[in-house]
Amino acid sequence: MAAKRRVQVFSAGCALCEETVAAVRRIVCGSCEVEVLDMRDAAVAARAKSLGVRTVPAVVIDGGLAACCAGAGPEEAALRAAGVGVPLP
């Protein structure tokens, strides 16, 4: 039997994550094996971090973060520029 494409969805169980899980399940074919991973599990979160996951939902295909999920996520500099941590006058 031929190898299968491994598709992992990193999810926190929110509505957007569930929507992504449903979309992935809808478009996969017989050559794909889908696994949904719960980011509330510390081991899963550590694995996600090692793959470059910064936000959820995120999809990893054959061990690589999908381009659509490679967003930078929140950055301290951007949050400060938007006023977080800056006292109001």
N, CA, C and O atoms as a GROMACS GRO file, in nm:
protein
  356
    1MET      N    1   0.084  -0.118   0.000
    1MET     CA    2   0.000   0.000   0.000
    1MET      C    3   0.088   0.124   0.000
    1MET      O    4   0.190   0.129   0.069
    2ALA      N    5   0.050   0.224  -0.076
    2ALA     CA    6   0.125   0.349  -0.086
    2ALA      C    7   0.113   0.428   0.043
    2ALA      O    8   0.016   0.415   0.117
    3ALA      N    9   0.213   0.512   0.067
    3ALA     CA   10   0.212   0.599   0.185
    3ALA      C   11   0.099   0.699   0.173
    3ALA      O   12   0.053   0.732   0.063
    4LYS      N   13   0.054   0.748   0.288
    4LYS     CA   14  -0.053   0.848   0.290
    4LYS      C   15   0.003   0.984   0.329
    4LYS      O   16   0.103   0.993   0.400
    5ARG      N   17  -0.062   1.088   0.280
    5ARG     CA   18  -0.029   1.225   0.319
    5ARG      C   19  -0.083   1.244   0.461
    5ARG      O   20  -0.199   1.214   0.487
    6ARG      N   21   0.000   1.293   0.550
    6ARG     CA   22  -0.042   1.313   0.689
    6ARG      C   23  -0.084   1.459   0.708
    6ARG      O   24  -0.004   1.551   0.690
    7VAL      N   25  -0.209   1.478   0.743
    7VAL     CA   26  -0.264   1.612   0.764
    7VAL      C   27  -0.301   1.624   0.911
    7VAL      O   28  -0.385   1.548   0.962
    8GLN      N   29  -0.239   1.719   0.980
    8GLN     CA   30  -0.267   1.742   1.121
    8GLN      C   31  -0.329   1.880   1.137
    8GLN      O   32  -0.279   1.979   1.083
    9VAL      N   33  -0.438   1.886   1.212
    9VAL     CA   34  -0.504   2.012   1.241
    9VAL      C   35  -0.485   2.040   1.389
    9VAL      O   36  -0.530   1.964   1.475
   10PHE      N   37  -0.417   2.151   1.419
   10PHE     CA   38  -0.398   2.192   1.558
   10PHE      C   39  -0.515   2.283   1.594
   10PHE      O   40  -0.538   2.386   1.530
   11SER      N   41  -0.588   2.243   1.697
   11SER     CA   42  -0.714   2.308   1.732
   11SER      C   43  -0.722   2.336   1.881
   11SER      O   44  -0.667   2.262   1.963
   12ALA      N   45  -0.793   2.444   1.915
   12ALA     CA   46  -0.822   2.474   2.055
   12ALA      C   47  -0.969   2.448   2.085
   12ALA      O   48  -1.017   2.479   2.195
   13GLY      N   49  -1.040   2.391   1.989
   13GLY     CA   50  -1.180   2.357   2.010
   13GLY      C   51  -1.278   2.471   1.988
   13GLY      O   52  -1.398   2.454   2.013
   14CYS      N   53  -1.230   2.586   1.943
   14CYS     CA   54  -1.319   2.701   1.920
   14CYS      C   55  -1.397   2.682   1.789
   14CYS      O   56  -1.370   2.589   1.713
   15ALA      N   57  -1.491   2.770   1.766
   15ALA     CA   58  -1.574   2.760   1.646
   15ALA      C   59  -1.492   2.771   1.518
   15ALA      O   60  -1.517   2.698   1.422
   16LEU      N   61  -1.393   2.859   1.515
   16LEU     CA   62  -1.308   2.872   1.396
   16LEU      C   63  -1.225   2.746   1.373
   16LEU      O   64  -1.204   2.704   1.260
   17CYS      N   65  -1.177   2.688   1.482
   17CYS     CA   66  -1.101   2.563   1.471
   17CYS      C   67  -1.190   2.452   1.417
   17CYS      O   68  -1.149   2.377   1.328
   18GLU      N   69  -1.310   2.441   1.470
   18GLU     CA   70  -1.402   2.337   1.424
   18GLU      C   71  -1.439   2.356   1.278
   18GLU      O   72  -1.456   2.258   1.205
   19GLU      N   73  -1.450   2.480   1.234
   19GLU     CA   74  -1.478   2.510   1.093
   19GLU      C   75  -1.362   2.461   1.005
   19GLU      O   76  -1.385   2.407   0.898
   20THR      N   77  -1.240   2.482   1.052
   20THR     CA   78  -1.123   2.436   0.977
   20THR      C   79  -1.117   2.284   0.972
   20THR      O   80  -1.086   2.226   0.868
   21VAL      N   81  -1.144   2.219   1.084
   21VAL     CA   82  -1.147   2.073   1.087
   21VAL      C   83  -1.249   2.020   0.986
   21VAL      O   84  -1.221   1.927   0.911
   22ALA      N   85  -1.368   2.081   0.984
   22ALA     CA   86  -1.472   2.039   0.890
   22ALA      C   87  -1.428   2.060   0.746
   22ALA      O   88  -1.454   1.975   0.660
   23ALA      N   89  -1.363   2.172   0.718
   23ALA     CA   90  -1.316   2.201   0.582
   23ALA      C   91  -1.211   2.100   0.539
   23ALA      O   92  -1.214   2.052   0.426
   24VAL      N   93  -1.118   2.069   0.627
   24VAL     CA   94  -1.014   1.972   0.593
   24VAL      C   95  -1.078   1.836   0.567
   24VAL      O   96  -1.044   1.770   0.469
   25ARG      N   97  -1.168   1.794   0.655
   25ARG     CA   98  -1.234   1.664   0.637
   25ARG      C   99  -1.315   1.659   0.506
   25ARG      O  100  -1.327   1.554   0.444
   26ARG      N  101  -1.368   1.773   0.466
   26ARG     CA  102  -1.449   1.780   0.344
   26ARG      C  103  -1.363   1.766   0.218
   26ARG      O  104  -1.408   1.709   0.119
   27ILE      N  105  -1.240   1.817   0.222
   27ILE     CA  106  -1.160   1.819   0.099
   27ILE      C  107  -1.056   1.707   0.088
   27ILE      O  108  -0.998   1.688  -0.018
   28VAL      N  109  -1.031   1.633   0.196
   28VAL     CA  110  -0.931   1.527   0.188
   28VAL      C  111  -0.976   1.415   0.095
   28VAL      O  112  -1.094   1.399   0.065
   29CYS      N  113  -0.878   1.339   0.050
   29CYS     CA  114  -0.907   1.225  -0.037
   29CYS      C  115  -0.854   1.098   0.030
   29CYS      O  116  -0.806   1.102   0.143
   30GLY      N  117  -0.863   0.990  -0.040
   30GLY     CA  118  -0.818   0.862   0.013
   30GLY      C  119  -0.669   0.855   0.038
   30GLY      O  120  -0.622   0.763   0.105
   31SER      N  121  -0.593   0.951  -0.015
   31SER     CA  122  -0.448   0.954   0.006
   31SER      C  123  -0.410   1.032   0.131
   31SER      O  124  -0.292   1.046   0.162
   32CYS      N  125  -0.509   1.083   0.203
   32CYS     CA  126  -0.484   1.166   0.321
   32CYS      C  127  -0.527   1.095   0.449
   32CYS      O  128  -0.629   1.026   0.453
   33GLU      N  129  -0.447   1.115   0.552
   33GLU     CA  130  -0.481   1.068   0.686
   33GLU      C  131  -0.491   1.193   0.773
   33GLU      O  132  -0.394   1.267   0.786
   34VAL      N  133  -0.607   1.216   0.834
   34VAL     CA  134  -0.631   1.338   0.912
   34VAL      C  135  -0.624   1.308   1.061
   34VAL      O  136  -0.679   1.210   1.109
   35GLU      N  137  -0.555   1.397   1.132
   35GLU     CA  138  -0.546   1.388   1.277
   35GLU      C  139  -0.574   1.527   1.335
   35GLU      O  140  -0.512   1.625   1.294
   36VAL      N  141  -0.666   1.535   1.430
   36VAL     CA  142  -0.697   1.661   1.497
   36VAL      C  143  -0.629   1.657   1.633
   36VAL      O  144  -0.649   1.564   1.711
   37LEU      N  145  -0.549   1.760   1.660
   37LEU     CA  146  -0.471   1.766   1.783
   37LEU      C  147  -0.518   1.881   1.871
   37LEU      O  148  -0.541   1.992   1.822
   38ASP      N  149  -0.534   1.854   2.000
   38ASP     CA  150  -0.587   1.950   2.096
   38ASP      C  151  -0.474   2.032   2.158
   38ASP      O  152  -0.392   1.979   2.232
   39MET      N  153  -0.471   2.160   2.126
   39MET     CA  154  -0.366   2.250   2.176
   39MET      C  155  -0.373   2.270   2.328
   39MET      O  156  -0.280   2.326   2.386
   40ARG      N  157  -0.479   2.226   2.392
   40ARG     CA  158  -0.487   2.238   2.538
   40ARG      C  159  -0.402   2.132   2.607
   40ARG      O  160  -0.384   2.135   2.729
   41ASP      N  161  -0.349   2.037   2.529
   41ASP     CA  162  -0.258   1.935   2.579
   41ASP      C  163  -0.116   1.991   2.567
   41ASP      O  164  -0.074   2.033   2.459
   42ALA      N  165  -0.041   1.993   2.677
   42ALA     CA  166   0.093   2.054   2.678
   42ALA      C  167   0.187   1.990   2.576
   42ALA      O  168   0.267   2.061   2.515
   43ALA      N  169   0.180   1.860   2.557
   43ALA     CA  170   0.268   1.793   2.461
   43ALA      C  171   0.233   1.835   2.318
   43ALA      O  172   0.322   1.853   2.235
   44VAL      N  173   0.105   1.850   2.291
   44VAL     CA  174   0.062   1.894   2.158
   44VAL      C  175   0.107   2.038   2.135
   44VAL      O  176   0.155   2.071   2.026
   45ALA      N  177   0.092   2.123   2.235
   45ALA     CA  178   0.134   2.263   2.222
   45ALA      C  179   0.284   2.273   2.198
   45ALA      O  180   0.328   2.356   2.119
   46ALA      N  181   0.362   2.189   2.265
   46ALA     CA  182   0.507   2.189   2.244
   46ALA      C  183   0.541   2.145   2.102
   46ALA      O  184   0.628   2.203   2.038
   47ARG      N  185   0.473   2.043   2.054
   47ARG     CA  186   0.495   1.995   1.916
   47ARG      C  187   0.459   2.106   1.817
   47ARG      O  188   0.532   2.131   1.722
   48ALA      N  189   0.346   2.173   1.841
   48ALA     CA  190   0.302   2.282   1.753
   48ALA      C  191   0.407   2.393   1.749
   48ALA      O  192   0.440   2.445   1.642
   49LYS      N  193   0.458   2.429   1.864
   49LYS     CA  194   0.559   2.535   1.870
   49LYS      C  195   0.683   2.496   1.791
   49LYS      O  196   0.742   2.580   1.722
   50SER      N  197   0.722   2.370   1.800
   50SER     CA  198   0.841   2.325   1.726
   50SER      C  199   0.820   2.328   1.575
   50SER      O  200   0.916   2.335   1.499
   51LEU      N  201   0.693   2.324   1.532
   51LEU     CA  202   0.660   2.331   1.389
   51LEU      C  203   0.639   2.474   1.341
   51LEU      O  204   0.621   2.496   1.221
   52GLY      N  205   0.643   2.571   1.433
   52GLY     CA  206   0.624   2.710   1.395
   52GLY      C  207   0.482   2.759   1.405
   52GLY      O  208   0.450   2.868   1.358
   53VAL      N  209   0.394   2.680   1.467
   53VAL     CA  210   0.255   2.722   1.485
   53VAL      C  211   0.252   2.836   1.586
   53VAL      O  212   0.304   2.823   1.696
   54ARG      N  213   0.190   2.948   1.546
   54ARG     CA  214   0.180   3.064   1.635
   54ARG      C  215   0.035   3.098   1.664
   54ARG      O  216   0.006   3.167   1.762
   55THR      N  217  -0.056   3.050   1.580
   55THR     CA  218  -0.199   3.076   1.599
   55THR      C  219  -0.276   2.949   1.563
   55THR      O  220  -0.226   2.864   1.490
   56VAL      N  221  -0.396   2.938   1.615
   56VAL     CA  222  -0.484   2.826   1.578
   56VAL      C  223  -0.611   2.881   1.517
   56VAL      O  224  -0.652   2.992   1.550
   57PRO      N  225  -0.674   2.808   1.431
   57PRO     CA  226  -0.635   2.675   1.387
   57PRO      C  227  -0.513   2.680   1.295
   57PRO      O  228  -0.487   2.781   1.230
   58ALA      N  229  -0.440   2.570   1.291
   58ALA     CA  230  -0.325   2.559   1.203
   58ALA      C  231  -0.324   2.418   1.143
   58ALA      O  232  -0.363   2.322   1.209
   59VAL      N  233  -0.278   2.408   1.019
   59VAL     CA  234  -0.273   2.280   0.950
   59VAL      C  235  -0.128   2.250   0.914
   59VAL      O  236  -0.057   2.333   0.857
   60VAL      N  237  -0.087   2.129   0.946
   60VAL     CA  238   0.047   2.080   0.914
   60VAL      C  239   0.029   1.963   0.817
   60VAL      O  240  -0.049   1.871   0.843
   61ILE      N  241   0.102   1.969   0.706
   61ILE     CA  242   0.093   1.865   0.605
   61ILE      C  243   0.229   1.799   0.590
   61ILE      O  244   0.328   1.864   0.558
   62ASP      N  245   0.232   1.669   0.615
   62ASP     CA  246   0.357   1.593   0.608
   62ASP      C  247   0.471   1.659   0.685
   62ASP      O  248   0.584   1.664   0.638
   63GLY      N  249   0.439   1.711   0.804
   63GLY     CA  250   0.541   1.766   0.892
   63GLY      C  251   0.577   1.911   0.869
   63GLY      O  252   0.663   1.965   0.939
   64GLY      N  253   0.511   1.977   0.772
   64GLY     CA  254   0.540   2.118   0.744
   64GLY      C  255   0.416   2.204   0.760
   64GLY      O  256   0.307   2.166   0.716
   65LEU      N  257   0.432   2.318   0.821
   65LEU     CA  258   0.321   2.410   0.840
   65LEU      C  259   0.272   2.460   0.705
   65LEU      O  260   0.352   2.510   0.625
   66ALA      N  261   0.143   2.446   0.678
   66ALA     CA  262   0.086   2.492   0.552
   66ALA      C  263   0.105   2.643   0.539
   66ALA      O  264   0.093   2.716   0.637
   67ALA      N  265   0.134   2.688   0.418
   67ALA     CA  266   0.160   2.830   0.393
   67ALA      C  267   0.046   2.918   0.442
   67ALA      O  268   0.069   3.030   0.489
   68CYS      N  269  -0.076   2.869   0.431
   68CYS     CA  270  -0.192   2.948   0.474
   68CYS      C  271  -0.196   2.968   0.625
   68CYS      O  272  -0.271   3.052   0.674
   69CYS      N  273  -0.116   2.893   0.699
   69CYS     CA  274  -0.119   2.898   0.845
   69CYS      C  275   0.009   2.956   0.905
   69CYS      O  276   0.031   2.947   1.026
   70ALA      N  277   0.092   3.014   0.821
   70ALA     CA  278   0.221   3.062   0.867
   70ALA      C  279   0.218   3.207   0.914
   70ALA      O  280   0.322   3.273   0.917
   71GLY      N  281   0.100   3.257   0.952
   71GLY     CA  282   0.090   3.393   1.003
   71GLY      C  283   0.175   3.410   1.127
   71GLY      O  284   0.197   3.314   1.202
   72ALA      N  285   0.221   3.529   1.148
   72ALA     CA  286   0.314   3.556   1.256
   72ALA      C  287   0.251   3.546   1.394
   72ALA      O  288   0.321   3.519   1.492
   73GLY      N  289   0.122   3.568   1.404
   73GLY     CA  290   0.061   3.570   1.537
   73GLY      C  291   0.094   3.700   1.607
   73GLY      O  292   0.162   3.786   1.551
   74PRO      N  293   0.046   3.716   1.730
   74PRO     CA  294   0.069   3.840   1.803
   74PRO      C  295   0.217   3.861   1.834
   74PRO      O  296   0.286   3.768   1.874
   75GLU      N  297   0.263   3.982   1.814
   75GLU     CA  298   0.400   4.020   1.845
   75GLU      C  299   0.396   4.135   1.946
   75GLU      O  300   0.313   4.225   1.933
   76GLU      N  301   0.483   4.132   2.043
   76GLU     CA  302   0.484   4.235   2.147
   76GLU      C  303   0.499   4.374   2.088
   76GLU      O  304   0.428   4.466   2.131
   77ALA      N  305   0.587   4.393   1.992
   77ALA     CA  306   0.609   4.526   1.935
   77ALA      C  307   0.482   4.580   1.870
   77ALA      O  308   0.450   4.698   1.884
   78ALA      N  309   0.410   4.494   1.798
   78ALA     CA  310   0.287   4.538   1.733
   78ALA      C  311   0.179   4.571   1.836
   78ALA      O  312   0.104   4.666   1.819
   79LEU      N  313   0.173   4.492   1.943
   79LEU     CA  314   0.075   4.520   2.049
   79LEU      C  315   0.106   4.653   2.117
   79LEU      O  316   0.015   4.732   2.144
   80ARG      N  317   0.233   4.678   2.144
   80ARG     CA  318   0.271   4.805   2.207
   80ARG      C  319   0.241   4.923   2.113
   80ARG      O  320   0.196   5.028   2.157
   81ALA      N  321   0.268   4.903   1.983
   81ALA     CA  322   0.240   5.009   1.885
   81ALA      C  323   0.091   5.040   1.879
   81ALA      O  324   0.052   5.152   1.847
   82ALA      N  325   0.009   4.940   1.910
   82ALA     CA  326  -0.136   4.961   1.908
   82ALA      C  327  -0.187   5.018   2.041
   82ALA      O  328  -0.306   5.046   2.056
   83GLY      N  329  -0.095   5.037   2.138
   83GLY     CA  330  -0.133   5.102   2.262
   83GLY      C  331  -0.136   5.013   2.384
   83GLY      O  332  -0.158   5.062   2.495
   84VAL      N  333  -0.116   4.883   2.368
   84VAL     CA  334  -0.118   4.793   2.483
   84VAL      C  335   0.003   4.825   2.570
   84VAL      O  336   0.116   4.829   2.522
   85GLY      N  337  -0.022   4.847   2.699
   85GLY     CA  338   0.086   4.878   2.792
   85GLY      C  339   0.121   5.025   2.799
   85GLY      O  340   0.212   5.065   2.872
   86VAL      N  341   0.049   5.106   2.722
   86VAL     CA  342   0.074   5.251   2.722
   86VAL      C  343  -0.040   5.316   2.803
   86VAL      O  344  -0.157   5.308   2.764
   87PRO      N  345  -0.005   5.382   2.915
   87PRO     CA  346  -0.110   5.444   2.996
   87PRO      C  347  -0.187   5.550   2.920
   87PRO      O  348  -0.132   5.622   2.837
   88LEU      N  349  -0.316   5.558   2.948
   88LEU     CA  350  -0.399   5.664   2.889
   88LEU      C  351  -0.373   5.794   2.962
   88LEU      O  352  -0.347   5.796   3.082
   89PRO      N  353  -0.381   5.905   2.888
   89PRO     CA  354  -0.356   6.034   2.954
   89PRO      C  355  -0.463   6.068   3.055
   89PRO      O  356  -0.457   6.173   3.118
   0.00000   0.00000   0.00000
